[in-house]
C-alpha cells in the first residue's frame, strides 16, 4: 500500500514541477515573456535616445537637437509610451522651431 501512496505523491510532485514548463512552452508563456522583454528593450532604447538628445542639446547645435528630439519622440511611440511620446513631441516642436525647421503637427 505504501508503494502506491508514494507513487501517487511522486506523480503529483512531477505534475506540479512540470506545470510551469507546460505553461511556458504550450500555453503562450514564451510569448508573454517575449512581449515583456520587447517592451523593456523598447523602453531602454528610448531612454538611450534621450541621453543622445541631452548630448546634442549641450552641443548647442539647434538642428541636431531638433533631430534628436524627433528620434526620442519616435522611440517612445515605438515603446507605446503615450505620455513620454507627447512630452518629446512637444520638445521636438519647440527645438525645431528654435532651429527654424517646420515640422508637421500631429
Secondary structure as UniProt FT lines:
FT   HELIX           2..26
FT   HELIX           29..59
FT   HELIX           62..78
FT   TURN            79..80
FT   HELIX           82..99
//
